[in-house]
Amino acid sequence: MQLCGLIFVVEECSYPVPLQDVSVEANIVDMIAETTVCQTYKNVEKNTIEAIYKFPLHEAAAVCGFKAEIDGKRKVKGIVKEAKQAAKEYDEAIQQGHGAYLLEEQFPDIFQCSIGNITAGQTVVIRITYVTELKHDAETESIRFVFPTAIAPRYGSSDYTPANDGKKLIPDKMSYNEKTDYYLKLAITCRMTSVVQSIESPSHHISTELNIDGNPNVSKITLAEQITHLEKDLILVVKSLGLDQPRAFVEYDSKMETNCVMLTLVPKFAINEIMSELIFVIDRSGSMQGGPIKKASETLQLLLRSLPEDCLFNVVSFGSHFDSLFTKSQPYSEESFSKALKHAQEMDANYGGTEIYDPLKWTFENSKNDMPTSVFLLTDGQVYNVDQIVELVKSSEEKKKDDLRLFSIGIGDSVSHHLVESVSRAGKGYAQFVTNNERMDKKILGMLKNAIKPPIKDYNITWTNQILEDTLLVETNPVDKPTVISFFSNNATPSPDAQTIFMDMKIQQAPFLIPPIYPGTRFIVYCILKKGVEPCKEIILSAISKDGPMKLSIPLDPVALQGSKIHTLAARKLIQDLEEGTSFIHKHPRNKGKNLSDSLICEQIVKLGVTYNLASKYTSFIAIDERGSELVSEAKILSSQRIVPVAAAKRRALFSASPTLQKRAMQPFSMTSVLNYSRSSSARKSRSRVEESAECCSLIESYDDSYDSLPASVSLAASVKSKPPKIETLYSFLNFQSFDGSFLPSDKFYSWFGKNNFKDFESIGIENEKILCLVLALAYLEIIMFDTFKEECEMCYVKAKKNLKKEVGDDQNVNEDLEKAKEWVKKWADE
């Protein structure tokens, strides 16, 4: 489990620090959001305490602001320092009786704040600010804003110990108390370039005010109900005109005297399909019970119906163990399709815990070597060994070069964005997310369309017309010519490894390796230009596809933005590149074959963090509240009692040893919940492990089924032709389709249209019964389903039309027969 909220620790016991108030302010500007979280805590104890607070973030978020306000009088602002140094200064301040505030990264999506020497009755307000880019929501063609509030428990055990890196981080397992005495305040403002068309939330009830001050581009959002905590991530889906269009912005940072360009687009292009191997890796662990597994089952059924005829496929199920439907991927045929469809219909969440590494390893090792492979990972899981899984994906992708891609779908209200995004990034695919209240059909079918098309290669972006000599190896002198990223202001002496490593780039592209471009997914790349380097008036993106070269010119917005938000996001990407081994230092041809030590990479991350005021794996925020002698004397009384609770580690060991208990305790922890672990050490020791596990198992999360049961094909109510249709009606109708796209004649098929047999359709004028069923099905999908579910049934429609062309022989006869059927279906629908 994860800590969430403030606690203080004394003699192995942790006690809650009452949370007085929580407010969230966010500003969304097109595809960027800046969020500030304010939480007010009060020490109601008689003694001085140290408090610890953890909070979740999206893994791509850049934490760039940290402030503390004490008793409404004193304010201290955090500055970024190397992590060990920040922790050392924190300890020294505590020992001297001063107030100290430390913000550290535990994982890319979890941060810890330590607040030292809170005196009796003292009130502390913590303000944390971060910026993040927003994902494109393929389901609604909108941008998707996520405010993470829950730290879901990670399966397995962490090997982290505080001595590993000199930080103040504490172990992760802890029980909590949801009792709260405040209301959450939420205020989000959208300022878009074009008209805001709609704002929805699939997670919470919201109140939306459009057309603020007569401006249709500005809207405000608040919660529509008073709630005391957010037990699941808050999600907003904002639709505005033109967000998918290619755009290029330049931001000038007067402090750094540098320009940073942001290029973004949601491409739309068509290239020919290729024969592929498609492997679906499905999470069937216990936490998928209820709505998630039903959603996964229905989606897999739709995927199986949508597969191209010439593909090979397999289905892998995993939890504490894993198995595959076939020992090797099988050609798509009536036999393999029927077996897989039955398998998908019978899926249940009965595989225990969440072990992702082994099933992915088996999948990669058993994939075909003579054709491209695309892997689809559907999971709600959170695990500790993300780095190990990412390394597996990366090494497997490199072995198959461009012939292996991994796409991931995160399912649930508190899924690990870090896991889902990291594996897809390493696998040269992309990620999408759905809550328990959303459908995933359109998103994953979009992935399927992209997976059966060849990857685009040889990307290049022209950022500047100036001739830059940045391909020459820089000869460095450790005394007077330190080799650092050239636009940093840093006088530190480089490590010995830096003497022969090329690092002096005058433009910093982030990410350095341009991410794959897929139709319908947002593409964002940044570039920080050295002082004096000007960007092009048109940014040129070029690439090579199997069908030929591609080129796109994007005019640079003539009005330069002022500030540092885009610089901050670019720096976060540069840090991510360094952490994942994909930075220009790792991948530049001049550094090929050279030893890049961990200390060198750490050094570069620290420089980025300090320069751009960013928390990272190797940098932390530190703020010191220097106090007068009276407060110092009071604070020193308990300064030696800052101890990590031992019982937390014991509880972690218990869950690590028992996958069943791990699974049953997988309840996400609310960001605004307050921890409660206040039993005395002796009382806690007297409890047996069975008693403790029973208490934890009471946290089982219950899932309500999200959807009504599918209508039976033989029950011919008006619902089969009602508009708008239900997705369940589409699923039921597609049950008539065979693997090759045909719709075979049957009494049940005819009864769908309220008829008994083939003769009842004589008025259509088609004598071939098989062709009649095909054109009826095509007409039904086009007229009844396309307005609402075109994306969901389009691939099935295309397969059916290809089959019809095989039967009829030419496009003219296909169109004639289809028009006859459409005319009949329209009349039938109006009856």
N, C-alpha and C positions, 0 to 999 in steps of 0.2 A: 504494500500500500504506500501511498505518498502522503507526506505531511502537507497540510494546506491551512493557512491562517497563522496567527501568531501564537507561540507557546513560550514559556520560559522553563528552564531546566534547573533543578536543584536536587542533588544527591540521587541521581538516577531516576527521578520522577519529573514528569513534565506537566505543566498546568496551563490552562487557557488564559490568555490575556483578552479580556472582553472587547469585542469589536463594537464600536459605537456607530460607525457610519461607513457606507461604501458608495462611491460615485464613479461613474465612467463617462468620460467625454471623448467623442471621436469625431474627427473631421475627415470626410471622404471627398477626395478631389479626383474625379475620373477613376483611374485604376490604382491610386495610392491612398492610403489611410494613415492618419496620425492619431494615436490613442493615448490618453492619459488616465491612469487608474489611481484614485485617491482612496486610501483606507485609514480610518481613524481608530486608534487603539488607546486604551487607558489601563494603567497599572493600578488595580484596586487592592493590591496587597500592601502590607505594612513595610515590606522590605524592598530594596533595590533589586531589580531582576535584569536578566538578559533574555531577549525574545528572539524567536526564529520564525521566519515566514517563508513559505514557498508558493510560487504561482506559475501557471502554465502560459505558454505563448506559442504562436505558430512558429515552426522551425526557421522560416525565412525572415522573421521579424528582426528588426535592428533596434535593440534597447539603447537609447541614446540620451535618456534623461533620468536622473535620480535625485530627489530632494526629500528632506525631512523638515517638518515644522514642529517645534516643541512648545507646548502650552500656549500656542497662538502668539508667541512673542519672538522666539528665535528661529531663524531659518538657516539651514545648512545645505549646500549644494555639493553633490558628489562629483568627484573628478575620477578619471580613469587612470589606473596604474597597473603595472604587471601584477598578476594575481597573487603571487607569493608576497610581494612587497606590500600589497594592499592588506593582506591578512596579517602581516607582521605589524603594520601601523595600527590596525584595528586592535590587536592584542595589547600593544603598548599603550594605546589610549585608554583601554579598559583598566589596565593595571594602574594607570595614573588617576583614575576616577573620572575621566572625561566621558561625555557621550560619544558613542561611535556607531557608525552605520555602514554596513558592508553589503554590496550586491554582487553575487557570484553566479556564474552559469554552472549548473550541474549537468544538464543535458542540453542539446540545442533547443529543446522545447520546454525546459523546466529551469527556473532560476530560484535562488535562495537569497533571502535578505536576513541578515543578522543585525539586531538592534541591541547594543550593549548599554548597560547602566541606565535603565529606566527607573527613576526614583519613585518612591511611593506617591500615588495620586497623580503622577505625571501623565499627560496626554501627548501622544505622538501621531502626527499625520505623515504618512508615506505617500509620495507621488512618484509614479514610475511612468515614463513616456517611451513609446516605441513607434516606429514607422514600419509599414509593410506594404508590399505590392499585393494587389487583389487578383484572385484567379478568375478566369472566364468560366461561367457556369454553362456547360454545354446543353443542359436540359432546357434552359430558358433563354439562352443567348444574352446573358446579363453578366454583371460583375458580382462576385460573391464575397461579402464581408463576414469574417468569422471572429468573434470575440471568445477565445478559449476561457472556460471557467472551471473545467473539471480536469483533475490530474488522475487519469485512469491508472489502476495498478498494472504494473508490468509483470508478465509471466516470467518465471525463473528467478534467479538470484543475481544480485549485483556484486561484482568483485571490488567495488569501490570502498576504500578506507580513507579517512581523513588524511593519513600520512602520505597518500599517493602523490599529492601535488602541492602540499602546503596550504590548501584552502581550509575553510572552516565548515565545509559541507558535512552534514550528518546523515546517517543511514536513513533509508526511505520508508521503512515500515512503521506505521503508527495508527492507532484507532482514533476516532474523532467523534465530535458531538455536533449535531445539526441545530441545536437550540440557538436562536438569534432573536435580538430585540430591536431590530432596525429595519428600515425599508431600503431596498436598493434604488439608487438614482441613476438613471441612464439618459444621456442626451447625445444624439448622433445627428450631425449636420452633413447633408450631401450638397456639394457645389460642383455641378457638372458643366461641361462645355456646351452641351445641348440639353434639350428639354428632358426632364425626368418623366418617363412614361409610367412607371409603376415601381412600388417598393413592397416587397413581401417578406415574411419570415416563416420558414418551414419549422422553426423551433419554438417560437413564443408568440403570444398575442401582443401586437404592437399598435401604437397610435401614430398615424402619419399626417403631417401637415405639409401640403404641397403649395407651390407658388408663393413662397415666402416674399413678402414685400413686393408682390406683383412680379416676381422673377420666376418664370417657369423652370429655370435650371437649378433652383435651390429648394431643398426640402428638409424637414426636421422630423426625427423619429424619437419616440419615447416608448417605454413599456406601457401597455394598456391596462395592466393590473398591478396592484401592489404585491410585491413578492419580497421575501426576506433573504433569498439566496438563489443563485442560478445553479441548478443541479445538472445542467447540460449546456453545451456550447451555444452561444447566441449567434444566429445566422441571419443575415440580411441578403436578399437578392434584389439588386437595383438594376432596372432596365432604363437605358437612356440612349437617345439616338446617336449613332456614329461611334460608339465605343469600340466597335470591331474594325474600324478603318485604320489604315497605316498612319502612324503619327510619330513625329520626332521632335523632342523638346531639348532645349539647352538651358542649363542652369549655371549661373555664375556665382561662385562663392567668393565674396570680397575678402574674407579672412584668409583663405588659401590662395586667392588670385588664380583660380583654375576654373575651367569650364567642364561640365559633365553633361553628356548627351544621353538621353533615354530614347531608345527605339522600341516601339510596341505595335503589334498588329495581331489580328485574328485572321489568318490566311484562309482563302477559299480557292482551291484549285483542284483539278481532276487529273489523275494519272492512271495508267492502266494497271490492272490487278496482276499479281503473280501467284503461281502455285506455292502454297505455304503449309507449314505444320503449325497447328493451333492447339495449345495445351492450356486447359483451364484448371487452376489450382484454387480449390475452394476451402475456406476455413469452416470446419464443422465442430469447433470447440464448443464447450458448454455455454459460453457467453453469447453464442449466436442463436440461442433458443428463441422461439416465438417469431416475431416479425422479421428479424434479420435473415434467418435461415429460409423462411418462406419466400422472402424477397430474392434471395440467392437462387433458390430452386426455380422460381418462375423465370428469372432472368436467364438462367442456364438453359431452360427449355426453349426460350425465344432465340438464344444464340445458336442452339443446335439446329433449329429450323432455318436459321439465316445463313448457315455455312455454305460456302461455294462448293459446287459438286466435285471439284478436282483437288480438294484439300485432304490432308491427313489430320487426325485430331485425337485427343485423349483427355481424360478428366482425372485429376488427382485430388483426393480428399485428405485433410490433415487436421490433427489436434495434438494429443499427446503422442499419437502414432500416425502413420499415413499409409494409404494404399492407392492404387491406380485402377481405373476401370479396365484398361488393357495393359498387358506387359510392355507393349510398344504401341506407338501411335498407329491407328488403323485408317485405311482409306474410307472416305465418307460414302457409305452405301446404305441401302435399306436396312440391312442387318445391323450394322454398327450404329446407325441412327436410332433404330428402335430400342436397342439395348441401352444406349446412352440416355434416351428420353425416359425410359422406365427408371433408370438409375437416378436421374434428376428429380423425377416425381416422388421418389421414395426417400429423398435426402432428409436427414434429421441431424440435430446438433448433439451428437452423442459420442464425440471423440475426445472428451476430456479437456486438457489444457491447450496451450498455443505454442507448438514447436514448429517454427517456420523454416529453419535452416535445412534440416534433413530432407523434407519434401522438395524444396527448391533444388538442392544438390542433386537429388535423384532425377528430377525433371531435366536439368541441364545435361547430366551425364547420359541420359537415355534419349536425348533429342536427336533428330535426323542430322546427318552430316552433309547430305547432298541437296538441301533446300533450306530456305529461310525458316526460322522458328520464331513464333510470337507466343509469349507466355502471359496469361491473364491471372493476376493475383487478386482474389476477393477476400478481405479480412476485416475484422473489427479489433484485432489483437494489438496489444502493446507488449513489447518484449525488451529485455535488457541488452541482448546481443545484437543491436542494430548494426554496429560497426562490422561485426563478423558477417552478418547477412549481406551488407552492402559490398564488402570485399569479395564475397562469393559471386555476387551478381556481376561485379566489375570484371573479375578475372574470367568468368565464363563468357561474358560479352566480348572480351578481348581475344579469347581463343577462337570464337566464331566470327570475329570481326563484325561485319555489317549484317551477318546472318542470324543474329539473336537480338530480340527486343523484349522488354518486359513492361507491361502496362499494369497499373494497380488501381483498385477501387477500395477506398476506405468506407466501411459501413458502420453507422452508429452515431451516438450523440457525443462521444468523447474519444474518438479514434485517435491514434497517434499519427499526427501529420508528419512528424519526423520520419517514422518508419515508412509510411506510404510514399511520401515524396522522395526519400533517399533511394529506395530500391528502384523506383521508376527512372530517376535521374541517372543512376548507375547503369540501368538497363536500356538507356537511349529511347525510353518510351515517355509516357506522361501519366499523371495521376488525376483522379477525380474522386469526389466525396459525396456521400448521401447520408442523410440522417435517417432515423427510424420512421420518419413521417414523409420521406421522399421516395420517389421511384428512381431506379437506376437504369431502366431499359434503354432510354435514349442515349445516355452517356456511354454505356458499354457497347451499344451497337455502333456508335461513332468510333469507338476504339477498334471494333472489329473491322470496320471499313478501312481504317488507317493501317491496320495490321496486315491486311492482305494486299497492300500496295508497297512497292519497293521504297526503301529509304532514300531520302535526298542527301547528296554528298557534296563535298568540296565547297562548303559555305565560305563566303567572304563578305566582310562589310567594309566599305570605304568611309572612314570617319573624317578625314582631312585631306586636302589637296597639297598640303605642305610636304616637302621631301624630308623625311626624318631618317637620320642615321642611327637607328636603334637596333640594327642587326649585327653590330660590331661588338666583339667581346671587350669589355672594359677592363683595362689593367688597373688594379686597385693598389692603393697604399694604405695600410691599416692606420697610419697616423694622420695624414693630411688629406687623403682622398677616400673617405669611407664609401663603400658601395652599398647604397640603399636605393629603394624605389625613389626615383629622382625628384618627385614632387613632395616628398616628406621633408619636414624640417626637423631633422634629428641628427645630433652630433655624436651618437654612440659609435663606439668602435665595433666593426663587424666581427663576427665569429671567424675563426681560421678558415672554415669551409667557404666563406663568402669571397675569398681572395680569387678564386677561379670560376665562380658561378656568375653567369650573365644575369643581371637584375636591373639594368638601367634602361627601362622602357619609357619612352616619352608619351606613349598613349597606353592606358590601362583598360583593356576590354574586360568586361565582367558579365557573364563568365568568359574565361579565356577561350575555351572550346565552345563554339556556338551551339546551343542546344538544338536538337532535331526540330524541324518545322513540320507540323501536322495541321491539316485543314480542321478548322473548328476549335483550335486550342490557342490560348494566348501565348504570344512569343514576345519576350522582353530581353533586351540586351543593353548594357550600359557601357559608357566609355568615358573615363576621366582623362582629360588632356592636360599635359604639362603647361605650366605658366608660359604664355606667349604663343601657344599652339591654338589655332582657330579651327572650328569644325567646317565641313563643307556646307554649302547652301542646300545641297541635296545629298542625303545619305543613301548610298547605293548598296543594296543587298543582292548578292548573286549566289547561285548554287547550280549543281548539275543533278538532273533527275534521269531516270532510265529513258524517258521520252525526249531528253534534250536539255539544253541550258535554260536556266530561269534567271530573270533579272527584274528587280523592282527598285524604282527611284522614289524616295520619300522626301518631300520638301521639308526643310527644317523650319519650325515655327520661328517667324522673324522676331518675335518678342522674347527676349531672354528672361527667364525666371530668375529671381534673386533669392538666395538662401542656401540651404545645405541639405534639404531632404533627399534630393536625388543623389547627391554625393554620398550621403549616408547609406542609402540602399545599395549603391554601387560598391562601397567599401565592404558592406556585409557580404556581398557576392564574392568579392576578392578573398575575404576570410574563409568563406565556404569552399572556394577553390583550393586554398592552401590546406585546409583540413582534409579535403577529400583527394588530394594528390592530383588535381587537374589544373593547377595554376600555371601561369606562363613560366614560372621558375621550373616547374616539373616538366612541362611539355615543350618548351622552346627548343628548337633543333640545336642551338648552341650548348644546351645543357644535357644533351643525350649521352647517357652512359656515365654521368658524373654522380658522385655520392652526395645526396642531399640529406644532411643529418636532421634529426628531429629538432635539435637546438636551433638550426638555421630557420626552419619553418616556424618554430615558436617565436623566434626573433622578429620575423616578418609580420606575424599576426599581432604581436605586441605593438609594433610600430603603427600598423593600421588602426588598432583599437585606440591607442593613445591619440593619434592624429585626428581621428574622426569621432572620438568620444563614444566608443562602442564597447559594451560588455561582450566577452567572448570566452572561449575555453581558457585562454591565457591572460585575459585582462578582466579587472573587476572595478566597480565603482566603490570609492571610499569617501566618507564624509566624517569630519571630526567636529564635535560641539565642545569647544573648550570652556570649562566651567570655573567658577570662583572657588575659593578654598572651602567654603561651607558645604557646597554640593559635592565637591571632590571627596571630602571626609565621609559624607553619607554614602556615596557610591562605592567606596573602597571596602565597605563592610562585607559584601558578598562577591567581591570580584574574583575570588578563587573558586566559586561554585558553578562554573559554567561547564557542565559535563554532559556528554551525549548519553541519552537514556540507553542503558544496556538491554533492557527488556525489549526494545524495538528490534535489536539485532536477533534476539532469541525468536521473536515472532517471525522475522524474515526467514530464519532457518527452518522454522516449522512449515511455512508455506512452500519453501524451496523443496523440502523433502517430500511433500505430499501434493502431487498435481491435482488431486481431487479437492483438497482444501483450497489450493490456489484458485481453482476454477470457481468454487463456490463463494469465495470472498471477493470476486471481481466486481466490486461496486465502485464507480467513480467518485472521487472526493471533490466536493464543491469548492470553488475558489473562495467563496465567502463563508464557508463553514469554519467553525472554531474547533481546534483540537482539544480533546479532553482525555488525558491519560494520567489521572491524578491519584491513583491508588498509592498507598505507601509501599515501599520496597518490600517489607515483610509480608504484607497482605498479598502482594503480587506473587511472591515466591510460593505462597501456600496454595495457589491455584494450580491445578494440573494442566498439562498441555491439552488434554481433552476438553476441559472447561474453557480454556482460552480459545481453542479452535471452534467450540460450539458457539461462543459469543461472536466470533468473526463470521461464522457461517450464517448467522442471522442477517447478514448484509446482502444476501442473495438478491440480485436484481431481477425483477419480474418484467417480462415483456408482454404487452398486449398485442394480439394479432392486428395488423394494420389494415387488412383488407377483408372484404366480404368473400365468402367462398365463391368459386367459379360457378357460373350458371351451367346447368347440364345442357348438352347440345340438343337434346330431344325436347326440352321445355321451350316452346316457341312463343314466348310472350312478346309483347311489342318492344321489349328492351333490346332485341337483336337489331332493330333498325331505328332505335331512338337516337336523337342527337342532343347534346354531345354523347358519344358512346362511352362505355366504361372499358378500361383496359382489360378487365376480366372477360368481357365479351369478345375482344380481339383474340385473347389467348384461346378461348374456347373454339372460336371459328378456325384458328390456325391448326387445331387438332386434326382437321380434315386433310391437311397438306402432307404430302409425302416428301421424302428427303430430296427428290429431284425437282421439286416445285409443282408437281401435278396435284390436282384435286380429283381423286377417283370417285366415280359414281357410287352412291349408296343412298339407302332410304333416309338415313340420318341427315345426309347433306341436303337432300331435297326438302326434308321437313324443316330445315332451318328457314327456308323461304315460304313455309306454309303449304308445301305441295307434297304429293304422295309418290310420284314417280316421274320418269323422263317425259311421258306423254303430256303431262301438265304444263310443259314448257314449249309446246308446239308453236305457239304464237311468235316465239323469238325467231324461228326460221332456221335453226341449226340442226342438221340431221345427225351429226356425229356426237354421241353421248359424252365421250371424254372431252371433246372440244367445248361442248356446252358447259360442262362443270368448270372448266378452266376459265372461260370468259365470264361466267357468272361470279366466280370467286374474285377475279380481277376487278370486275365492275363493282362488286360489293366493297372491296377494300378501298377503291378509288373514291366512291361516292359517299360511303358511310364512315370510313375510318380515316381517310387522308387529312381531313381538316384538323383532326385532333391528334392522331397518332401516325402521321406520315413517316417520321423517322423510325418509329418502332417496327413498322411493317414493310418498309421500303425494300429491304433486302429479300424478304419473302415474296414480295410483289414482283421484283426483277426476276427471281428464279422462275416464278410461274409464267411470266411473259416469255422468257427464253424457251420454256417447255412448250408453250403455245406455238411459238414460231417453228419449233421442230415438227410439231404436228401438222401445222397449216402449210408451211413452206415459204411464204413470202410476206413482206410487211403489209402489202395492200389487203390481203385476205385477213391478216391479223387485225388490222384496224377496222375493217368492215364488220367482222364478227364481234369485236369488242364494242363497237358503237351500238350494235343491235342489243347486246346484253345490258349496256349502260342505260339505254332507253327503257328496257323492261324493269331494271332495278329502280330507276327513278320513279316510275309509276307505282311499283310495289311499295316503295318507301313512303309514298304519299297516301297510301290507302288507310 
